[in-house]
Amino acid sequence: QVQLVESGGRRVQAGDSLILSCAASGRTHISFATGWFRQVPGKEREFVAGISGGGSVTQYRDSVKGRFTISRDGAKNTVSLQMSDLKPEDTAIYYCATGTAAQAMRIMKSYPYWGQGTQVTVSS
């Protein structure tokens, strides 16, 4: 099995920057793509960003393009989400997930392993 732990979520002001980290342990595989999803009460969980196992392919939802950057540190077995120019609408619980193929990284149901989530709150 794979265990994921997110960290870095906190309350910030609009326009601020924040970095979320996802640390993986257990039976990870170099081919596993990793994604970040977010969810607010009453809404569906939505894809934010994803990165292939090797780190060469990344994808983002339109609303975060140019503001968020996903990256992978293979030596540390972590995936980070660099968030800049944060907006109140970015407020959500952010989850990382892994275990899917790169071709399916936008598909929530394709991920077998999930972290517990970390809260990001952006005040105006």
N, C-alpha and C positions, 0 to 999 in steps of 0.2 A: 504494500500500500504506500501511498504518498501523503505526507502531511504538509500543509501550507499554513504559514502564519503571516498575516499582514501587519504592518506597523506604519506609523507616521501620520495617521489621521488626527486632525485637531481643528479647532475653530480659528479661522483667519478672516481678514477683511477682504472685500472685493478688490481685485487687482494684485493681491499677494500671490506668492508662489509656495508650492508645497511638493514634497517628494514622498511618495508612498513606496514601500518595499514589500516584497513577497518572498519569503524564505522557504525553500523547499527541502524536505528531507525524506528519507525512505527510499523506495525503489523507483527513483526517477529514471527517465530514459532520454537520451540525447535527441530523440525525434519528437519529443513532446512539445507541442505548442502551448503557450501560456497566454491567458487573456485576463483583462480587467473588465469587470462589469459593475454596474451601480444600480441602486434601487432606492426609491423614496416611497413612503407610505401611500398605498392606493394606486400605485403604478406598477407596470411590468418591469422586471429587471431588464436592463438594456446593456448592450455591448458598448464598451468605451474604447478599448485598444487591445491589440493582440500582437504577438511576436512568435515567429517560427522557432523550432528547436535550436537551429543554428544561429538565429538572430538576424538573418539576412532579409527576411520578409516581415513587414509590419503593416498593420491596418488600423484605421481610426474611424470612429463615427464622425460625420461631417461637423457637428457642433464643437468638436475639440481639436480639429485639424489646425495646425499652426500654433496651438497653445500647449498641448500635451505631447510628451515624447515617451515612448516605451523603450526600454533597453534591457539587455541581459548581461549578467556577469557570470560566465560559466564557471569560473574558479570558485566563486562563492555560492553558486547555485541559487542565485536570487534574480528576480525580475523587478525592475523599478518603473514607476510612473512619475515622470517629472511634469508637474502641473504649474502653468504660469497664467497670469492674467485671470485669476479665478473669478467666477461670477456666482451670484446667489443661486442660479439655476444648476450649478455644479454640486450643490448640497445633496448629499446622499450617503448611504452606506456603500463603501467600495469593497468589492470582493475580487480576489484573484482565483483563478482556476487553471488547472493543467491536465494533461493526459489525452488531449485530442490531437488530431492531425492538423497541419497548417491549413489545409484546404477547408477545414471546418471551424476555424478559430472564431468566427462570428456567431456560431450557433451555440447557444447556451446549453442545450440539452446534450451536446456532444461531449461535454467535459465530465469525467468521472470524479475528479478530485477538486475540492473547494476549501478555501479558507473560511475563517469565522467572520470576516468583515471588519472594516475599520471606518469610523464615522468621520466624514469631512463636512464641516459646516462653514459656509461663506456668508458673512454678514455684509450688508450694504452700508 
